[in-house]
Amino acid sequence: MTGFWQAISFIGSAGFYVPLLVVVFWCVDPRVGARAMVLLTLSSVVNGLLKVVFHAPRPYWTSGIKPYESEASFGMPSGHAQNAAVVWGFLGVRVRARTPWTGRWEAIGRRAVPLIVVVVIGLIGVSRIYLRVHSLGQVLAGWAIGAALLVAALRLEPVVAPWWERRPLFLQTALALAVAVIFLGAMALAVGELHGWRMPDAWKRAVEAAGGTVQPLSLREGAAAAGLLFGGLSGISWLAHRGWFDPGGALWRRVARLPVGLAGAAVIWSAGHFAGRAVPVIFVTDALLGLWMTVGAPETFLRMGLAVRGIPVSHPADHPGG
């Protein structure tokens, strides 16, 4: 059963979400992919901030039980549970709204999608408890925060998105930077509040006994999430300004986009890796990654003939909260 729960846990991790949303953005529906990527990044930033604010131990740090995997970050709230509620919940809303159910399949489909989403979100949370890296309370908190973020996003999008689109492009970019800097500043304050705080030796020993490595508390993870948020928001703004691309086309064209896009991301990541691990370098590297994924790669696809410029179409389902 451990292998099963580790697989379920994986579909609630960044290692699964990022490739999934990149494929959705580049090859299926860039508008849905863009919204999901922004929501995931926002949720990750909030989760990282809350983990530092609460700086609560994971169950195996204090109980003496042996976990099935090692985690060196704080435990409250569960990032897997929170991000599952945000990402899978959002994708479920989009699928339910956009799928052309007809006839007897309409009632079945409209009931099945929410059920599947709830089961997936529930299993991801349970997997974290089974693997002994989160308590029930940490998972419940993650679900609650994720659900609150999703509801807020769905309610605010019909108001915020049109307002954002009416701003000049330079102002959209400045606002994206301001949002990222505000989150990074909040993280800096939270880390500053723990100045002089030392992780108990028992917690350190538990992490190391499980095969993990305790890292000094820093802004690195916050800088990565904030940089990706800035790059993603500003990149989407630039792409919308230039004109969305059509994700359709022959299957070989869609598939060919993936190695091209991933190669560009690998170049940026490698350059950032060699530049060092200073907080500004991490912020800039992840901002460039966000820009590449949202506007750099699509513009490259267009120039290589792997995609064509799409014509913006107003669709009621683009604003599910309306």
C-alpha positions as CSV (number, residue, x, y, z in Angstrom):
1,M,0.0,0.0,0.0
2,T,2.9,2.4,0.6
3,G,3.7,2.5,-3.1
4,F,0.0,3.4,-3.9
5,W,0.0,6.2,-1.4
6,Q,3.3,7.6,-2.6
7,A,1.9,7.7,-6.1
8,I,-1.2,9.5,-4.9
9,S,1.0,11.9,-3.0
10,F,3.0,12.6,-6.2
11,I,-0.1,13.7,-8.1
12,G,-0.4,16.4,-5.4
13,S,3.1,17.6,-5.8
14,A,4.8,20.3,-7.9
15,G,6.6,17.6,-9.8
16,F,3.2,16.6,-11.2
17,Y,1.4,19.9,-11.4
18,V,4.1,21.8,-13.3
19,P,4.4,19.4,-16.2
20,L,0.6,19.0,-16.3
21,L,-0.1,22.7,-16.4
22,V,2.6,23.3,-19.0
23,V,1.0,20.7,-21.3
24,V,-2.4,22.3,-20.7
25,F,-1.0,25.8,-21.4
26,W,1.0,24.9,-24.5
27,C,-1.1,22.2,-26.0
28,V,-4.7,22.3,-24.8
29,D,-6.0,25.6,-23.6
30,P,-3.7,28.5,-22.7
31,R,-6.4,30.5,-20.9
32,V,-7.2,27.6,-18.5
33,G,-3.5,26.8,-18.1
34,A,-2.7,30.4,-17.4
35,R,-5.4,30.7,-14.7
36,A,-4.4,27.4,-13.1
37,M,-0.7,28.3,-13.1
38,V,-1.4,31.7,-11.4
39,L,-3.6,30.0,-8.8
40,L,-1.0,27.3,-8.1
41,T,1.7,29.9,-7.7
42,L,-0.4,32.1,-5.4
43,S,-1.3,29.0,-3.3
44,S,2.4,28.0,-3.0
45,V,3.4,31.5,-1.9
46,V,0.6,31.6,0.7
47,N,1.5,28.1,1.9
48,G,5.2,28.9,2.3
49,L,4.4,32.0,4.2
50,L,2.0,30.2,6.6
51,K,4.5,27.4,7.2
52,V,7.0,29.9,8.5
53,V,4.4,31.8,10.5
54,F,3.2,28.6,12.3
55,H,6.6,26.9,12.2
56,A,4.9,23.7,13.4
57,P,6.6,20.3,13.4
58,R,5.6,17.4,11.2
59,P,4.2,14.4,13.2
60,Y,7.3,12.2,12.9
61,W,9.5,15.0,14.2
62,T,8.0,14.7,17.7
63,S,6.3,11.3,17.9
64,G,9.2,8.9,17.2
65,I,7.3,7.1,14.4
66,K,9.2,6.3,11.2
67,P,7.9,8.1,8.1
68,Y,7.7,6.7,4.6
69,E,9.4,9.8,3.2
70,S,11.4,12.7,4.6
71,E,10.4,16.4,4.7
72,A,12.5,19.2,6.1
73,S,10.0,22.0,5.8
74,F,7.5,22.9,8.5
75,G,4.2,21.0,8.5
76,M,1.3,23.5,9.0
77,P,-0.6,23.7,6.8
78,S,-0.2,20.8,4.4
79,G,0.9,22.1,1.0
80,H,-0.2,19.0,-0.8
81,A,-3.8,19.3,0.6
82,Q,-3.9,23.1,0.0
83,N,-2.7,22.9,-3.6
84,A,-4.9,19.9,-4.4
85,A,-8.0,21.9,-3.4
86,V,-6.8,24.8,-5.5
87,V,-5.6,23.0,-8.7
88,W,-7.9,20.0,-8.9
89,G,-10.8,22.1,-7.7
90,F,-10.2,24.7,-10.4
91,L,-9.7,22.1,-13.2
92,G,-12.9,20.4,-12.1
93,V,-14.8,23.7,-12.3
94,R,-13.4,24.3,-15.8
95,V,-14.1,20.8,-17.1
96,R,-17.7,20.9,-15.8
97,A,-18.3,24.4,-17.3
98,R,-16.7,23.8,-20.7
99,T,-17.6,20.2,-21.5
100,P,-20.6,20.1,-23.9
101,W,-22.7,17.6,-22.0
102,T,-25.7,16.4,-24.0
103,G,-28.7,14.1,-23.4
104,R,-28.5,11.5,-20.7
105,W,-24.8,12.2,-20.2
106,E,-25.5,15.7,-18.9
107,A,-26.7,14.6,-15.5
108,I,-24.1,11.9,-15.2
109,G,-21.2,14.1,-16.2
110,R,-22.2,17.1,-14.1
111,R,-22.3,14.8,-11.0
112,A,-19.3,12.7,-11.9
113,V,-16.8,15.6,-12.3
114,P,-17.3,17.0,-8.8
115,L,-17.3,13.6,-7.3
116,I,-14.0,12.7,-9.0
117,V,-12.4,16.0,-7.9
118,V,-13.5,15.5,-4.3
119,V,-12.1,11.9,-4.3
120,V,-8.7,13.0,-5.8
121,I,-8.4,15.9,-3.3
122,G,-9.4,13.6,-0.5
123,L,-6.9,10.9,-1.4
124,I,-4.1,13.3,-1.7
125,G,-4.7,14.5,1.8
126,V,-5.1,11.0,3.2
127,S,-1.8,10.0,1.5
128,R,0.1,12.7,3.5
129,I,-1.3,11.3,6.7
130,Y,-0.5,7.7,5.7
131,L,3.0,8.7,4.8
132,R,3.3,10.2,8.3
133,V,4.5,13.6,7.1
134,H,1.3,15.5,8.2
135,S,-1.2,15.3,10.9
136,L,-5.0,15.3,10.4
137,G,-5.2,18.9,11.6
138,Q,-2.5,20.0,9.1
139,V,-4.3,18.3,6.2
140,L,-7.7,19.8,7.3
141,A,-6.1,23.2,7.5
142,G,-4.6,22.8,4.0
143,W,-8.0,21.8,2.5
144,A,-9.7,24.7,4.2
145,I,-7.2,27.3,3.1
146,G,-7.1,25.9,-0.5
147,A,-10.9,25.9,-0.7
148,A,-11.0,29.5,0.5
149,L,-8.4,30.6,-2.0
150,L,-10.3,28.8,-4.8
151,V,-13.6,30.3,-3.9
152,A,-12.1,33.8,-3.6
153,A,-10.4,33.4,-7.0
154,L,-13.6,32.3,-8.7
155,R,-15.5,35.1,-7.2
156,L,-13.0,37.9,-7.8
157,E,-11.8,36.8,-11.3
158,P,-14.8,38.3,-13.2
159,V,-14.0,41.7,-11.5
160,V,-10.2,41.6,-11.3
161,A,-9.4,40.1,-14.7
162,P,-11.3,42.8,-16.8
163,W,-9.9,45.5,-14.6
164,W,-6.4,44.1,-15.1
165,E,-6.8,43.8,-18.9
166,R,-7.8,47.5,-19.2
167,R,-4.5,48.7,-17.6
168,P,-1.6,49.6,-19.8
169,L,0.9,46.8,-20.3
170,F,3.7,48.6,-18.4
171,L,1.2,49.0,-15.4
172,Q,0.3,45.4,-15.5
173,T,3.9,44.4,-15.3
174,A,4.5,46.9,-12.5
175,L,1.5,45.5,-10.6
176,A,2.7,41.9,-11.1
177,L,6.1,42.9,-9.6
178,A,4.3,44.7,-6.7
179,V,2.3,41.6,-5.9
180,A,5.4,39.4,-5.9
181,V,7.4,41.9,-3.8
182,I,4.5,42.2,-1.3
183,F,4.5,38.4,-0.8
184,L,8.3,38.3,-0.6
185,G,8.3,41.1,1.9
186,A,5.7,39.3,4.0
187,M,7.9,36.2,3.9
188,A,10.9,38.3,5.0
189,L,9.0,39.7,8.0
190,A,7.9,36.1,9.0
191,V,11.5,34.9,8.7
192,G,12.7,37.9,10.6
193,E,10.3,37.2,13.5
194,L,12.1,33.8,13.9
195,H,15.5,35.5,14.1
196,G,17.4,33.6,16.8
197,W,14.9,30.7,16.8
198,R,16.6,27.3,16.7
199,M,15.0,24.1,15.6
200,P,14.9,21.7,18.5
201,D,17.6,19.0,18.3
202,A,14.9,16.3,18.5
203,W,13.3,17.7,15.3
204,K,16.7,17.8,13.5
205,R,17.5,14.2,14.5
206,A,14.1,13.0,13.2
207,V,14.6,14.7,9.9
208,E,18.1,13.3,9.5
209,A,17.1,9.8,10.6
210,A,14.5,9.8,7.8
211,G,17.2,10.7,5.3
212,G,16.5,14.5,5.1
213,T,18.7,17.5,5.5
214,V,17.9,20.4,7.7
215,Q,18.5,23.7,5.9
216,P,18.8,27.1,7.7
217,L,15.7,29.1,7.6
218,S,16.0,31.5,4.6
219,L,14.0,33.4,1.9
220,R,15.1,31.1,-0.9
221,E,11.8,29.2,-1.3
222,G,9.9,32.4,-0.9
223,A,12.0,34.1,-3.5
224,A,11.5,31.2,-6.0
225,A,7.7,31.3,-5.5
226,A,7.5,35.1,-5.7
227,G,9.8,35.2,-8.8
228,L,7.6,32.6,-10.6
229,L,4.5,34.6,-9.6
230,F,5.9,37.8,-11.1
231,G,7.1,36.1,-14.3
232,G,3.9,34.2,-14.7
233,L,1.6,37.2,-14.2
234,S,3.6,39.5,-16.4
235,G,4.2,36.9,-19.1
236,I,0.4,36.2,-19.3
237,S,-0.1,40.0,-19.6
238,W,2.4,40.2,-22.4
239,L,0.9,37.2,-24.2
240,A,-2.6,38.6,-24.0
241,H,-1.3,42.0,-25.3
242,R,0.3,40.4,-28.3
243,G,-2.5,38.0,-28.9
244,W,-3.2,34.5,-27.5
245,F,-2.0,31.6,-29.6
246,D,-4.2,28.7,-30.9
247,P,-3.2,25.5,-29.0
248,G,-4.7,23.4,-31.7
249,G,-3.2,22.0,-34.8
250,A,-1.9,18.6,-35.9
251,L,-0.8,16.3,-33.1
252,W,2.8,16.3,-34.2
253,R,2.9,20.1,-33.9
254,R,1.5,20.0,-30.3
255,V,4.0,17.3,-29.3
256,A,6.9,19.2,-30.9
257,R,6.2,22.2,-28.7
258,L,7.1,20.3,-25.6
259,P,10.8,19.6,-26.3
260,V,11.2,23.2,-27.6
261,G,9.6,24.7,-24.5
262,L,11.4,22.4,-22.1
263,A,14.8,23.1,-23.7
264,G,14.3,26.8,-23.2
265,A,13.4,26.2,-19.5
266,A,16.4,24.0,-19.0
267,V,18.7,26.7,-20.4
268,I,17.3,29.2,-17.9
269,W,17.4,26.8,-15.0
270,S,21.0,25.8,-15.7
271,A,22.1,29.5,-16.0
272,G,20.4,30.2,-12.7
273,H,22.0,27.2,-11.1
274,F,25.5,28.2,-12.0
275,A,24.8,31.8,-11.0
276,G,24.4,30.7,-7.4
277,R,21.8,30.5,-4.7
278,A,21.6,34.1,-3.5
279,V,18.0,35.3,-3.0
280,P,18.1,37.9,-5.8
281,V,19.4,35.2,-8.3
282,I,16.7,32.8,-7.3
283,F,14.0,35.5,-7.8
284,V,15.3,36.5,-11.2
285,T,15.8,32.9,-12.4
286,D,12.3,31.9,-11.5
287,A,10.9,35.1,-12.9
288,L,12.6,34.3,-16.2
289,L,11.2,30.7,-16.0
290,G,7.7,32.1,-15.5
291,L,8.2,34.5,-18.4
292,W,9.5,31.8,-20.7
293,M,6.6,29.4,-19.9
294,T,3.9,32.0,-20.4
295,V,5.1,34.1,-23.3
296,G,8.6,33.2,-24.4
297,A,7.8,29.6,-25.4
298,P,4.5,30.5,-27.1
299,E,6.1,33.2,-29.1
300,T,8.8,30.7,-30.1
301,F,6.2,28.2,-31.2
302,L,4.6,30.9,-33.4
303,R,7.9,31.8,-35.0
304,M,8.8,28.1,-35.6
305,G,5.4,27.4,-37.2
306,L,4.4,25.1,-34.4
307,A,1.3,27.3,-33.6
308,V,-0.7,30.1,-35.1
309,R,-1.9,33.3,-33.5
310,G,-5.4,32.8,-32.1
311,I,-8.2,35.3,-32.3
312,P,-9.4,36.3,-28.8
313,V,-12.9,35.0,-28.2
314,S,-15.1,36.1,-25.3
315,H,-16.7,33.0,-23.8
316,P,-19.1,33.1,-20.7
317,A,-17.3,30.0,-19.3
318,D,-14.1,32.1,-19.1
319,H,-15.6,33.7,-16.1
320,P,-17.1,30.9,-14.0
321,G,-17.7,33.1,-11.1
322,G,-20.0,35.4,-13.1
